[in-house]
Amino acid sequence: MNPKVDKFLNEVGNWQLELTKLRSIILETGLTEDFKWKHPCYTYEKANIVLIHGFKDYCAVLFYKGVLLKDKKKLLIQQTENVQTGRQMRFNNISEIIKLEKTIKEYIFESIEAEKAGLKIELKKTSDYETPNELKSKLKKDKDFKAAFENLTPGRQRGYLLHFAQPKQSKTRVDRIEKSAKRIFMGKGLMDCICGHSKRYPNCDGSHKNYVE
């Protein structure tokens, strides 16, 4: 049992009872307890298997490679259409967790077996993502911007492609591209801090450059 998880559960506001129960269930599967991304995370030979977290309307077990699971009982949820690998099993109260305790363990054991077998997930390539016309125009007109964008890692490029394509209005797409230009020239992704900190700060604009970690 990781003391960081003890601290997390003692201080968490909502879902304390439910998350504590989920922790107990997961530990019985033999996974190693860690604390990553500010949440309890459980690993098998250092590979992430599941994470538990709470939201406003539900708490959940996140299966990192949930897309590989058979999901015979149709319990897994894809958070958004852009999530390729992870799947959630959601709960609204402690009773649901107790009722599904056996099933939760079955899904975890299946996840462990998938990890042991070395099963891989074929992810979409960057070229498979939609490139908004506004971005195509920017890349064509601004050679420096084009070079900077192409020098980004594939993951950062995909993040921007999704971010730019999301708005319905062309003006909003253009605004997003222009606001992201500084980050792109710095080689940063949407989730990267541009102040030089090791932590990730979504859409950091440099305003916390004096922040001490």
Residue pairs with C-beta under 8 A, 6 or more apart in sequence:
1 27
1 33
2 33
2 34
2 35
2 40
4 35
5 23
5 33
5 35
5 40
8 35
8 38
8 39
8 40
9 16
9 19
9 20
9 23
9 40
12 19
12 54
14 54
14 56
14 59
15 54
15 59
17 94
18 54
18 59
18 91
18 93
18 94
18 97
19 40
19 52
19 54
19 59
21 94
21 97
21 98
22 52
22 59
22 61
22 91
22 97
22 104
23 33
23 40
23 52
25 97
25 101
25 104
25 105
26 33
26 42
26 50
26 52
26 61
26 104
26 108
27 33
27 42
28 105
29 42
29 105
29 108
29 109
29 112
31 42
31 43
31 44
31 49
31 50
31 108
31 112
32 42
32 43
32 44
33 40
33 41
33 42
34 40
34 41
34 42
34 43
35 41
36 48
36 51
37 51
39 51
39 52
39 53
40 51
40 52
41 48
41 50
41 51
42 48
42 49
42 50
42 51
43 49
44 112
44 115
44 116
45 115
47 115
48 64
49 63
49 64
49 108
49 111
49 112
49 115
50 61
50 62
50 63
50 64
50 108
50 111
51 61
51 62
51 64
52 59
52 60
52 61
52 62
53 59
53 60
53 62
54 60
57 92
58 90
58 91
58 92
59 90
59 91
60 88
60 89
60 90
60 91
61 88
61 89
61 104
61 107
62 86
62 87
62 88
63 69
63 76
63 86
63 87
63 88
63 89
63 107
63 108
63 111
64 85
64 86
64 111
65 85
65 86
65 111
65 114
65 115
65 119
65 121
66 76
66 85
66 86
66 87
66 88
66 111
67 84
67 85
67 86
67 87
67 121
68 111
68 114
68 119
68 121
69 76
69 87
69 107
69 110
69 111
69 114
70 110
71 87
71 107
73 103
75 89
75 100
75 103
75 107
76 87
76 88
76 89
76 107
77 87
77 88
77 89
77 90
78 87
78 88
79 86
79 88
82 162
84 121
84 123
84 124
85 121
85 123
89 100
89 104
89 107
91 97
91 100
97 104
124 158
125 154
126 154
126 157
126 158
126 161
129 158
129 161
129 162
129 165
130 161
130 165
131 161
131 165
132 161
132 164
132 165
132 173
133 170
134 164
134 170
134 173
134 174
134 177
135 161
135 164
135 173
135 177
138 145
138 146
138 177
139 145
139 146
139 149
140 146
144 185
145 181
145 184
145 185
148 184
148 185
148 187
149 157
149 160
149 184
150 157
151 187
152 160
152 184
152 187
152 189
153 189
155 189
156 187
156 188
156 189
156 190
156 192
159 189
159 190
159 191
160 180
160 184
160 189
160 190
163 176
163 180
163 190
164 173
164 176
164 177
164 180
165 173
167 173
167 176
180 190
182 194
183 189
183 190
183 192
183 194
186 194
188 194
190 202
190 203
191 200
191 201
191 202
192 200
192 201
192 204
193 199
193 200
193 201
193 204
194 204
194 205
194 206
195 201
195 204
195 206
195 208
195 209
195 211
196 209
197 211
197 213
198 213
199 213
201 208
